[in-house]
């Protein structure tokens, strides 16, 4: 066991990688949104300034999370989860909810607009890491009941992408918690059946699935978004058409500065540029995993691995949908896409992760 004197220094490589991703994201948000910002707000720097504001706020929140003893989250897990559930219900309240893109995903808190499903992801990780770390009977049924409530509320918004990320992250935490896995295997057919039922009974989701199966079926309708993303990626070739030279950002590609920002990266920086971004994110997550698996505190280890699983799952879902490996879903690329709630919660999660390592260094 290392003493305080012999404790190794805090690894700054993940900090440097995170800083690089945030700065690169800021550049790409401006690049991909300047035309839209000029057209909509008569200020081409509008989204750049908004993103910079959220980065500052997110870093402040992340630093606060870094200095807050993560072990106290075990006592706060239930209140945090209840707050998340209340916020998820609030998106359905008239006057408080904001409807956009055919969905109720945001609530207006006056000072800012909040997306509760982003907060719910971190709340679920904290609660499940606390709960699954305690020995008790009947865990699997209770686990799926609570997970079903959280995922169900998010699907009702509707926000299938976030629901998939939350589901995948929660299952990863259960898998990593050393609980019995055999009962979990029996639930897979049930989850598959439930997913199929949701798709069949929702024309919007069914259209998304059919579009994934046959991308050329409706090029100006349901297939438009994914076709434009693939056109952007294909136009980039190996080296790209040059930073700032994207054609797809001029109102051709939907969500160019948010969910589809990787398509703009691929168009301007090419296959090699896109690969470099993927490798940077992957190395950041790998470095995080290497440190977290050495944590001696079981709760801290499970919490840290849950945060890493969340960021990894969200990255895979975003990139997979952009290259048509999975049906198109609306989730942001961590640390790079434009978005306030998502970015702030991601930075709080990383702050907690660094906090866990800091405590482990001095044990």
N, C-alpha and C positions, 0 to 999 in steps of 0.2 A: 504494500500500500504506500503510495507516495505521500510524503509530508508536504506541508505548505511551502517549505524551502525548496524541495526538489521537484515540485509540480512543474510539468512542462508548460511552455507559454501557450496562450490561446492561439489556435490556428487561424491565421488571417486570410488564408487562401479563399475560403468560402465568402468572406467579407468582400474581398477584391472582386471575385466573380459576380457576386450580387450587385455590387456597385456598377460593374461593367454592363450587366444586363439592364439595370435601371436607366443608365445613361443612353444605352443603345435603344431601349424602348422609347425614351423621350424623343430621340432623334427620329425614329420611325413613326411615332405618333404624329409629329409635325409633318414629316414627309408625306404620309398617307392621308392627312386630313386638311392640309392647307387650302386646297381648292374648295372642299366642302365648307370649311370655316369661312372663307371669303364670300362664298355664295350665300350662306345662311346667316352669318353674324357680321359680315363686312369687316372681318378681322382675321387674317390668315393665321395669326398666332393664337387664336382662341383656345383650341384644344391643347396646344403646347403649354399655355399658361395654366389651364385647368389641371393638366397632368402633373406639371411641376408642383402645383399647390398640393395635390394628393400625395405626391412623393414625399414632400416635406412633412405633411401631416402623418403619413404612414410611417416614416422614419422616426418621428417623435413618439408615436404609439409603440413602435417596435423597440425603441430604446427603453421606454417605460416597462414593457414586457420583459426586457432583458434584466432589469434591476428588481423586478417583482419576483419574490421567491416562488418558483413554479409549484412547489409542494403544497402551497396554500390553495392551489386550484382544485385540490381534492375536496376541500370544504365548500368551495364555490361552484363546483360542477353542476349541482342540481339547480341553484338559482340561475346560472348561466343558461342551462338548457330550457328552463321555464321561460326566461326572457326571449330566447330564440323562438319558441313555440308561439308566444304572444305576438311577436313581430311577424311570423309567418301567417298568422290569422289576420293581422292588421291589413295585409295587402288586399283583403276582400271587403274592407270597410269603405263605403262611399264617402268622399270628401277627404279621406286620408290617402287612399290608394291612387296611384298614377297608372293609367292604362296607356301602353305604348306597344307598337308592333303586335297588336292583338292579344296582349298578355297583361296580367296584373302582377308585376314583379317588383315594383318599387313603392315606397311610401314617402310622403312629403312631411319632413319634420321641421319645416320652416327654414332653418338655417342651411340644411342640406337635404339631398334626396338619398335614401338608404335602400339598398337591395338586401332584404332580410335573408334570402337563401344563401348569400355569401357568409354572413355571420353564423348561420345555422351549421355550415360545414365545420367550422372551428369549434362551435359549441358541442356538436356531436362527438368530435374527436376527444375533447376534454372529458365529456361525460362517460363515453364508452371506455376510455383508458382508465378512468377511476373505477368504474363499475366492474369491468371484466378483470381487474386486478384483485378483486375480493372473492374469496371462495364462498359459493352459495349454490343451492340447487335450483333447477328450473331456469337456468340462464338463457338457454337457446330460445325458448318460447317468448320470454320477456324481451330478449334482444330483438327478435324479429317483429314483435308487436310495436315496440318503440320506433324501430327503424322504419316500419311500415307507415306509422303516423307521420314521421318527418318526410319521408320520400313522397307519400301520398299528398301532403299539403303542397309540396313543391311541384308535383305533377299537375295539380289543379290550377296552378298559376296561368298557363302551363310553362314549365321550364324543364324539359326532358333531359337536357344536357347536364344541368346541375344535379338533377335527381340521379343520373347515372354515376356522376363523380362521387356523390355522397354514398350511394350504395356500394360502389367499388371500394371506397376508402374504409367504410365501416366493416365490410367483410374482411378486408386486409387486417384491420385491428383485431377482429375476432380470431383470425387465423394465427396471428402473432402472439396472442394472449395465452397460449398453451392450454386452451380449453379443448374439449373433445371435438374432433373434426368429423367423425362419422355421422352424427346427427345433421351436421351442416350439409353433407353430400345429399341427403334425402330432400333437402329444401330446394335444391337446384331445379328439379322438374317443376316444382310449384312456382318458383320465380319465373321460369321460362314461360309457363302457361299464363301467369298473370301479365307478363310483358306482351305476349301475343294477343291477349284479350284487350289490353289497352290500345294496342296498335289497330286491331280490327275495328274497335268501336270508336275510334277517333279518325275522321276523314283526313285531318291534317297530318297525323303521324303515319297513317297508311300511305298517303301521298309521298311522304318523305322516304318511306321504305321502298316504294315502287320506283321512285326516282333513283335511289341508290342501286337498285337492281338493273334499271334501264335508264342511264343518264341522258340518253338522246330522245326520250319519250316526249318531253315537253320543254323544248329549249328556251322558249320565251316565258314559261310559267314556272312550274315546280322545279325544273332542272336548271333554271337560269343561274342561280347562285353558285352551285357547284361547277357548272360549266365555265363561268367567269373566273372562278378560282383556279381551275385547271388551265385555262387559257393564260392566266397570269404566270403560273408556274412554268408552263411550257414555253412561254415567250422568253423567259430568263435564260434558258439554255444552261451552259456550264458556268459562265462567268457573269451573267446578268446583262441588262441593258444600261446599267449605270445608276448610281444613287441619285434619286430625285427625278429620274426619267420615266417612271411608271406611267403607262397609259390607262391601266385599269382603275387607278384611283380617281379618274375623272368621271365619277358617277356610273361607271360600268359595273364595278365589283361592290356588292352590298357589304356593309359593315367593314369597310376597308381599314379603319383604324382600330377596330375592336376585335371581333372574333376572327376576321379574315386577314389580320395583319401579316401572318406568315406568308400568305400568297403574294403580298406586295414585296416582302423581303426576298422571296424566291425570284420574283420578276426582276427586281433591281440588282440583286447581288448574285443571282444564279444558283445553281445546284450547290456549288462549293460554299457560297455565302450562307445558304440555308443550312447546309450540313454543319458549318462552323457554329451557328447559333444552337442547333440541336445538341452538338457535342459540348458546348459550354454549359447549357442547362443540365445535361446528363452528368457532366463532371461535377457540377455544383451539388446535385442530388447524391451522387456517389460519395463525394467527400463528406456530406452530411451523414450519410448512412454509416460510413466507416467510423465516425466519432460516436454516433448514437448507439451502435451495437456494443460499444465498450462501456456504456453507462451501467453502473452497478445497481442503481435504484430501479426496481422493476416498474414502478409507475412512470418514472421519468423516461425510461427506455421505451415503454409502450406509447407514451404520449409523443415522444420524438419520432418514432417510426410511423405513427399515425399521421403526423404532419408531413413527413416525407412521402408517404403513400398518397396523400391528398394531392400534393404538388405534382407527383409523378403521374397519377391517374389523369389529372386535368390536362397536363401537357400531352399525354398520349391521345386523349379524346380530341383535343383541339387539332393536333397535327394529323391524326388519323382521318378526321372529317375533311380536312383541307386537301388531302391527297386521295380522297374517295375510298379509303380502306374501310371506313364505317359510315353509316348514314350521317348526313350533316346535322350537327348539334351546335347550339349557341353557347359555347363556353370560351372565356378569354384565355390567351396564352400567358401563363404566369410571368409577372414582372415586366412584360413587354406591351401587352394590349392596353388600350385606353380604358379607363374605368376607375371610379373612386372607391366604391365599396370593396370590390375585388382586390384592388392593390393594397388598400389599408389592412384588410384582414390577412392577406398573404404576408405582409411585413410584420404584423403582430405575431403570426405563426412562426416566422423565422426568428423573431426576437425571443420567443419562448424556447425555440430549439437551441439557440446560442446560450440561453440562460441555463438549460439543462447541462450543457457541456461545461459551463463555467463552474457550476456546483460540483460536477464530477471530478474536475481537475484538482480540487482541494480536499477531496475525501481521504 
